[in-house]
């Protein structure tokens, strides 16, 4: 049940025909884990908290630095040197005290991924490296959790939803992250944002879209991004959508799967 304060807080959602009281109640019951409280995770967390998601978890072992503040809007100047999960918790509590926040100040790895992800209904991956993206996508498959994953470039970004543990109308598994990106690019070919730079406002756009897709997944309106990759070109202000399907040769849920656990992610 929604309290009188919540009814007023979420009034603009509740009057939406595709959300209403049942949709807002679903948001209150939901739990979402966000990987990274950085450029993508920061705006996603803010909008998910504002929307009334009942439990928000975040995995991040980093501390706030001055160069983060150009795009990581959940943190402020006085937070420099604090753990990101601490400053995120404070900001979310101030925004919406009805949200339960759980901070995991740790590095996501093959040993803790399944236990962390298994405690939540939905996962948002805002990490900035391919090794974590593959780990999260594999862990979500084994934990049977939907995944919304995004990547941010200098003036470009992409977003998709992975439900590889489920089947489509034809009874076939949905595509995996490995269907979209069979292999990570060679080390050094994709520069980090500290080297190449990143447009801060673009991180806000893409992180907000991650939150929107999460809300859509929870409430159940419209058409999601399963099997579709949304691409943003900020220079041309262009949005395009690429359809992709399951690769029968993918090693996770292909015709001859060879990945049965997360052991390959241990170093």
Phi, psi and omega in degrees: 000145177266134179286165176304322178296319179291322178301320178287318182301318185257020186304323183286338171283315188296328179280351174289127184301324184275359177244287177064189179298315179299321178293320178293324176294323177296321176297319180295325180282342190282154173231133185231132176254127179251125178270106179098127175255044183257219187300320179271316183294326183299304179293327178298314179299318182297315182285328176292320176296315179298327181284345177094024174299129191296317180229126177242124174247151177220136176252117179194126180255010185270167174247159182287132174239163184300322182290345177290331194288350177292342184215337185269079196287356177279345180253156181232172183303317178295347181277353184304128182094346178276156171296139182298326179293332179287313180292325177296318180299318182294317182292319181292320178298321179291327181284314184211098182291352178279349182270132174271123182252135178234116179261130177245094182277070183212164175271127178292130180215180184295338182278331184246354187299313184294320181291322178292310184293324182295344180275358185233159181279330190210146183237136172245124180256111176246026181290166186243022180213152185290327182298318178291322180298316178294319178299312182298316182294319177294317180297320178296324177297312182289329178275355181058052179237136175293149184230131170251119186235139182225156177223144185237129174254200181291306177232022182219163179200167179214158184207137175207166176242134182245123172230057188290344179277355182248163179252158179269190183296336179272002179082010178262149176300145172291160181293152178261172172299327180287341173288325180281316180230087184302325181221148175288148176297153180302146179306135178093349182276337177245104183292147176289161183296332178295335180266317186264337184091166178204142178279116186301316182295330177294322175300321178296319179297310185290320177296321177295323178290327173299315178297318179298317178294324177296315178299318178297319178298319183287314184280322175097023178265158172066194182250127182276187186256022174293124182076010178227134177252116176273126182242136182242129173245103185287335178294318182262359186049054184237136175244130178228153178235127179251128176273141176219152183238178179291134175267116180301340181268000182294145189279000185260302178232027178286188182292334177226069186298140180240350177263117182242353179200190183260015185299329181294342181272356178277134181244000000 
